[in-house]
Amino acid sequence: MPGGNLEDRLAALSATATDEDGVVTVTVGGSGVVTGLRLDDRVQQLAGATLSAEILRTMRRAQDALAEQVAVAVSETVGGENEYGDLDEPPAPVMPSAPPFPSFENTPTLPQQSPGNGYESGRDSRAR
């Protein structure tokens, strides 16, 4: 298990990704924020929309690589077990939980109301 606390290890991480053509290179720091962007001179041949899409795609690839590094650092520092031990999910509760909302039946509260006829307020504006 490598030394150092997790916070220090995560702060020291960085990841770099380059697009397939080698035109765009993005580096992200331990928090996932872009810390470096290198554009080859060939970017002048790309349309603006194409270039921005390639920058974002490469940035996401760098962030994905960083996420993998974070998972490894956490596993090496804290251990492979999650908060539930060897289980993949929390243990089932002893008693089932109550439904989130009570169900209410559509019953009239006044004798002149009948449910579902469009006059739920109990007053028929046509009757005078």
Steps between C-alpha positions, in 0.01 A plus 500: 500500500665828390561760766336838546149590585225489243455877478866552411497218249188631325638855487815372329312311226472621143407344169569594140316396185573569136254471212554240227668749264729645765354847446349553846660405833322568830635457852275496807606532862391297801167682524417442132558862402691565178856600586650480153389529139732455205382562146710395204538741208271272299200639694495785249366252244202409721166678514419664833219257582723202420784635713278574800342153479846340484620702801198392706533136391869497592429673832245230588751228413755662733239523777408133448868406532519709817194322643676167450808633681280623786337158533842334519625754757191454716528122480870507591456752783170398657467145380282320253200458726212742488309628801288183503794263530506233232142567393429696183193664649376588847334224698122484480321680784347290774156653448370614161481873459169681475385614156626850424155657468164389637237413244185708509173389350296745295199530731274803515492694825163664437178324395462706179847400380546201281853407404618535145218713356714812466331684786721390788451833677142402581352797315346471159530838331212413266254454784342822620 
